[in-house]
Amino acid sequence: MPIKIPHNLPAVNILAKENIFVMDEKRALSQDIRPLKFIIINLMPTKIETETQLLRLLSNTPLQIEITFLKMDSYISKNISAEHMKNFYKTFEDIKNEKFDALIITGAPVETLEFEEVDYWKELTEVMEWSSKNIFSTLHICWGAQAGLYYHYNIPKYSLDKKLFGVFPLEIEDSKTMLLRGFDEIFNMPQSRHTGIKEEEIKKNPELEILAKSDLVGASIIRTKDKRKIFVTGHMEYDRLTLANEYNRDINLGKKIDIPYNYYPENNSEKTPLYTWRSHANLFFTNWINYYVYQETPYDLNELK
């Protein structure tokens, strides 16, 4: 897929080496089509890594997608240069008068805090409120999923006894949903979190339905019945070594952490991790873009309600 992003974004060279077609603005303007307009609110500390992971998954359709990265103006990222944020990210103030086909809200390393204690919570809630009328489809990931469920539906998060960390099998609850079209009955998804949501809280809300879950993980893919908001409690976007990097980081910091579940061959961290979720991650994003965004969003975004 021709993803339209700034030519000097660090992800461009990485994706080019993977034979992923990245389109510059001049080429994009020569195509007589309306590109899908996506916003990515990247709250992860590993900005470049997350940019690359998400763009890799958004590259798997023949549609043209125009990407805008959004930052929280009320928070200064500590793990990336100010120049990078200035060059490649916009603020809510920059885009609040526009409409977009889709929005992705990533996870964030703030889950042990109450939502209201997060520095940028007020600004993020303003964006989530605005998204209801200015975005056709929103994908919430990990802490972003918990934040969206809390803000829109008052569903709280709960502390887990220990970090949920590893690659966990999930079972499909609704085999007819187009979002999971082509999925195996059981599929894997990375998880890395200290908090969770309770299935019974979701089931109480008539606007929500659970698409995939497991006994170990709980509800992991949830959507609204109008299909415009999707909540994924794990990290389908993670690449092969993301969990390994998190594990090694915590070990080096002297933190007590279990080896990632169902990740290393023979549970041996000296061996290369198995990449057992890649095909389903690609299929999930392809299905979302096609069935939930492209097939449903109005051609004229001013018709959004």
ZIUR-V18062 format. One record per residue. N is the residue number from 1. RES is the residue in one letter. OMEGA is omega as a letter, one per 30 degrees, with the letter a starting at -180 (NA if undefined). NEAR is the number of other ideal C-beta (glycine too) atoms within 12 Angstrom. Layout:
n->N res->RES omega->OMEGA near->NEAR
n->N res->RES omega->OMEGA near->NEAR
This chain:
n->1 res->M omega->l near->32
n->2 res->P omega->l near->30
n->3 res->I omega->a near->41
n->4 res->K omega->a near->33
n->5 res->I omega->l near->40
n->6 res->P omega->a near->26
n->7 res->H omega->a near->21
n->8 res->N omega->l near->14
n->9 res->L omega->a near->30
n->10 res->P omega->a near->27
n->11 res->A omega->a near->35
n->12 res->V omega->a near->28
n->13 res->N omega->l near->17
n->14 res->I omega->a near->22
n->15 res->L omega->l near->31
n->16 res->A omega->l near->22
n->17 res->K omega->l near->12
n->18 res->E omega->a near->19
n->19 res->N omega->l near->10
n->20 res->I omega->a near->25
n->21 res->F omega->l near->26
n->22 res->V omega->a near->34
n->23 res->M omega->l near->30
n->24 res->D omega->a near->21
n->25 res->E omega->a near->18
n->26 res->K omega->l near->10
n->27 res->R omega->a near->16
n->28 res->A omega->a near->27
n->29 res->L omega->a near->16
n->30 res->S omega->l near->13
n->31 res->Q omega->a near->18
n->32 res->D omega->l near->8
n->33 res->I omega->l near->18
n->34 res->R omega->l near->19
n->35 res->P omega->l near->33
n->36 res->L omega->a near->40
n->37 res->K omega->a near->32
n->38 res->F omega->l near->42
n->39 res->I omega->l near->41
n->40 res->I omega->l near->43
n->41 res->I omega->a near->48
n->42 res->N omega->a near->42
n->43 res->L omega->a near->38
n->44 res->M omega->l near->36
n->45 res->P omega->l near->22
n->46 res->T omega->a near->31
n->47 res->K omega->a near->33
n->48 res->I omega->l near->28
n->49 res->E omega->a near->27
n->50 res->T omega->l near->37
n->51 res->E omega->a near->37
n->52 res->T omega->a near->35
n->53 res->Q omega->a near->37
n->54 res->L omega->l near->46
n->55 res->L omega->l near->42
n->56 res->R omega->a near->34
n->57 res->L omega->l near->42
n->58 res->L omega->a near->44
n->59 res->S omega->a near->35
n->60 res->N omega->l near->29
n->61 res->T omega->l near->28
n->62 res->P omega->a near->17
n->63 res->L omega->l near->32
n->64 res->Q omega->a near->32
n->65 res->I omega->l near->42
n->66 res->E omega->a near->33
n->67 res->I omega->l near->42
n->68 res->T omega->l near->35
n->69 res->F omega->a near->39
n->70 res->L omega->l near->37
n->71 res->K omega->l near->36
n->72 res->M omega->a near->31
n->73 res->D omega->a near->25
n->74 res->S omega->a near->19
n->75 res->Y omega->l near->25
n->76 res->I omega->a near->16
n->77 res->S omega->a near->30
n->78 res->K omega->a near->13
n->79 res->N omega->a near->19
n->80 res->I omega->a near->27
n->81 res->S omega->l near->16
n->82 res->A omega->l near->15
n->83 res->E omega->l near->13
n->84 res->H omega->a near->22
n->85 res->M omega->l near->25
n->86 res->K omega->a near->18
n->87 res->N omega->a near->19
n->88 res->F omega->a near->30
n->89 res->Y omega->l near->34
n->90 res->K omega->l near->26
n->91 res->T omega->l near->23
n->92 res->F omega->l near->31
n->93 res->E omega->a near->17
n->94 res->D omega->a near->17
n->95 res->I omega->a near->28
n->96 res->K omega->l near->22
n->97 res->N omega->l near->12
n->98 res->E omega->l near->23
n->99 res->K omega->a near->28
n->100 res->F omega->l near->37
n->101 res->D omega->a near->41
n->102 res->A omega->l near->42
n->103 res->L omega->l near->45
n->104 res->I omega->l near->48
n->105 res->I omega->a near->43
n->106 res->T omega->l near->41
n->107 res->G omega->l near->42
n->108 res->A omega->a near->37
n->109 res->P omega->a near->26
n->110 res->V omega->a near->30
n->111 res->E omega->l near->32
n->112 res->T omega->l near->19
n->113 res->L omega->l near->20
n->114 res->E omega->a near->17
n->115 res->F omega->a near->29
n->116 res->E omega->l near->16
n->117 res->E omega->a near->12
n->118 res->V omega->a near->28
n->119 res->D omega->a near->20
n->120 res->Y omega->a near->31
n->121 res->W omega->a near->25
n->122 res->K omega->a near->20
n->123 res->E omega->l near->25
n->124 res->L omega->l near->37
n->125 res->T omega->l near->24
n->126 res->E omega->l near->23
n->127 res->V omega->a near->40
n->128 res->M omega->l near->34
n->129 res->E omega->l near->19
n->130 res->W omega->a near->27
n->131 res->S omega->a near->37
n->132 res->S omega->a near->24
n->133 res->K omega->a near->19
n->134 res->N omega->l near->31
n->135 res->I omega->l near->41
n->136 res->F omega->a near->37
n->137 res->S omega->a near->39
n->138 res->T omega->l near->45
n->139 res->L omega->l near->45
n->140 res->H omega->a near->44
n->141 res->I omega->l near->45
n->142 res->C omega->l near->43
n->143 res->W omega->l near->41
n->144 res->G omega->l near->46
n->145 res->A omega->l near->45
n->146 res->Q omega->l near->46
n->147 res->A omega->l near->42
n->148 res->G omega->l near->44
n->149 res->L omega->l near->41
n->150 res->Y omega->a near->30
n->151 res->Y omega->a near->32
n->152 res->H omega->a near->28
n->153 res->Y omega->l near->27
n->154 res->N omega->l near->17
n->155 res->I omega->a near->32
n->156 res->P omega->l near->21
n->157 res->K omega->a near->33
n->158 res->Y omega->l near->22
n->159 res->S omega->l near->19
n->160 res->L omega->l near->23
n->161 res->D omega->l near->10
n->162 res->K omega->a near->16
n->163 res->K omega->l near->26
n->164 res->L omega->a near->35
n->165 res->F omega->l near->32
n->166 res->G omega->a near->37
n->167 res->V omega->a near->37
n->168 res->F omega->l near->35
n->169 res->P omega->l near->27
n->170 res->L omega->l near->38
n->171 res->E omega->l near->27
n->172 res->I omega->l near->27
n->173 res->E omega->a near->27
n->174 res->D omega->a near->22
n->175 res->S omega->a near->17
n->176 res->K omega->a near->12
n->177 res->T omega->a near->26
n->178 res->M omega->l near->26
n->179 res->L omega->a near->41
n->180 res->L omega->l near->36
n->181 res->R omega->l near->21
n->182 res->G omega->l near->20
n->183 res->F omega->l near->32
n->184 res->D omega->a near->19
n->185 res->E omega->l near->16
n->186 res->I omega->a near->20
n->187 res->F omega->a near->33
n->188 res->N omega->l near->37
n->189 res->M omega->l near->45
n->190 res->P omega->l near->47
n->191 res->Q omega->l near->42
n->192 res->S omega->a near->41
n->193 res->R omega->l near->39
n->194 res->H omega->a near->26
n->195 res->T omega->l near->35
n->196 res->G omega->l near->35
n->197 res->I omega->a near->41
n->198 res->K omega->a near->24
n->199 res->E omega->a near->26
n->200 res->E omega->l near->15
n->201 res->E omega->l near->23
n->202 res->I omega->a near->34
n->203 res->K omega->l near->20
n->204 res->K omega->a near->16
n->205 res->N omega->a near->25
n->206 res->P omega->a near->11
n->207 res->E omega->a near->21
n->208 res->L omega->l near->32
n->209 res->E omega->a near->27
n->210 res->I omega->a near->36
n->211 res->L omega->a near->37
n->212 res->A omega->a near->39
n->213 res->K omega->l near->32
n->214 res->S omega->l near->30
n->215 res->D omega->a near->12
n->216 res->L omega->a near->24
n->217 res->V omega->a near->36
n->218 res->G omega->l near->35
n->219 res->A omega->a near->35
n->220 res->S omega->l near->44
n->221 res->I omega->a near->40
n->222 res->I omega->l near->42
n->223 res->R omega->l near->40
n->224 res->T omega->a near->28
n->225 res->K omega->l near->17
n->226 res->D omega->l near->19
n->227 res->K omega->a near->28
n->228 res->R omega->l near->33
n->229 res->K omega->l near->39
n->230 res->I omega->a near->46
n->231 res->F omega->l near->43
n->232 res->V omega->a near->49
n->233 res->T omega->l near->47
n->234 res->G omega->a near->46
n->235 res->H omega->l near->42
n->236 res->M omega->a near->47
n->237 res->E omega->a near->39
n->238 res->Y omega->l near->42
n->239 res->D omega->a near->29
n->240 res->R omega->a near->22
n->241 res->L omega->a near->23
n->242 res->T omega->l near->36
n->243 res->L omega->l near->40
n->244 res->A omega->l near->30
n->245 res->N omega->l near->23
n->246 res->E omega->a near->36
n->247 res->Y omega->a near->28
n->248 res->N omega->l near->20
n->249 res->R omega->a near->20
n->250 res->D omega->l near->23
n->251 res->I omega->a near->17
n->252 res->N omega->l near->11
n->253 res->L omega->l near->11
n->254 res->G omega->a near->8
n->255 res->K omega->l near->16
n->256 res->K omega->a near->12
n->257 res->I omega->l near->24
n->258 res->D omega->l near->23
n->259 res->I omega->a near->27
n->260 res->P omega->a near->37
n->261 res->Y omega->l near->28
n->262 res->N omega->a near->28
n->263 res->Y omega->a near->36
n->264 res->Y omega->l near->26
n->265 res->P omega->l near->16
n->266 res->E omega->l near->13
n->267 res->N omega->a near->16
n->268 res->N omega->a near->14
n->269 res->S omega->l near->24
n->270 res->E omega->a near->12
n->271 res->K omega->l near->13
n->272 res->T omega->a near->14
n->273 res->P omega->l near->34
n->274 res->L omega->a near->23
n->275 res->Y omega->a near->23
n->276 res->T omega->a near->29
n->277 res->W omega->a near->38
n->278 res->R omega->a near->27
n->279 res->S omega->l near->19
n->280 res->H omega->l near->35
n->281 res->A omega->l near->35
n->282 res->N omega->a near->28
n->283 res->L omega->l near->26
n->284 res->F omega->a near->43
n->285 res->F omega->l near->39
n->286 res->T omega->l near->31
n->287 res->N omega->l near->33
n->288 res->W omega->a near->50
n->289 res->I omega->a near->38
n->290 res->N omega->a near->28
n->291 res->Y omega->a near->25
n->292 res->Y omega->l near->34
n->293 res->V omega->a near->37
n->294 res->Y omega->a near->30
n->295 res->Q omega->a near->21
n->296 res->E omega->a near->23
n->297 res->T omega->l near->36
n->298 res->P omega->l near->20
n->299 res->Y omega->l near->18
n->300 res->D omega->a near->11
n->301 res->L omega->l near->24
n->302 res->N omega->l near->14
n->303 res->E omega->l near->14
n->304 res->L omega->l near->25
n->305 res->K omega->NA near->14
